[in-house]
């Protein structure tokens, strides 16, 4: 049975409502998984998980985000209770189709260079391109789970994780170990939308993700309709 790893920071504005529905979607659609590991903070309503504490400091700077995620994954890799292959999910990932945990597809959307945007994320992309030059690999850091092997992941230690803004972790991993990626359209709801708009946007998708701005709209209504049953992980 494949372990599931979910990092948790201090960013939720909604009492970790994202995590509630993430776990409900996992229980509804994911098979072949075993223990669920929460790395970082543990909400008071959570049960039946294995908690690995991780202190990322108070209100970490934005340029430390990728490093914090990397360090949490490395904490999972160092834990003997975690299976060699494990499924990494974020708390705002929601499944909408059946998946086998140890066969979750590697996904990508476009090329790494496509992500050279005007936001701070361009620094993360630039760092990644600098260590992978002259290649321009498929961009795998999209908003869906990914299957890691703890021994292969440890090889990413060779990169300088003290660099500001870090690296595109999924892209590094997939490129380093030649993981074939399925080209997909990414999906993150991060704006104020009606329930009807959201339902239409995620129709037919195997998974989707959300950002904080989604809570300005009717995302909670949609999540409750999709995942109405309380999971075994909730008090």
Secondary structure, DSSP 8 states (H G I E B T S, - for coil): -EEEEEEE-S--SSTTHHHHHHHHHHHHHEESEEEEEEEE---TTB-SSEEEE----TT--GGGHHHHHHHHHHHHHT-TTS-SEEEEE-TTEEE-S-EEGGG---EE-SBGGGG--SSTHHHHHHHHHHHHTT---B----SS-EEEEHHHHGGGGGS-TTSTT---HHHHHHHHTT---EE----EE-S---HHHHHHHTTT-SEEEE-GGGGGTTHHHHHHHH--S--TTB-
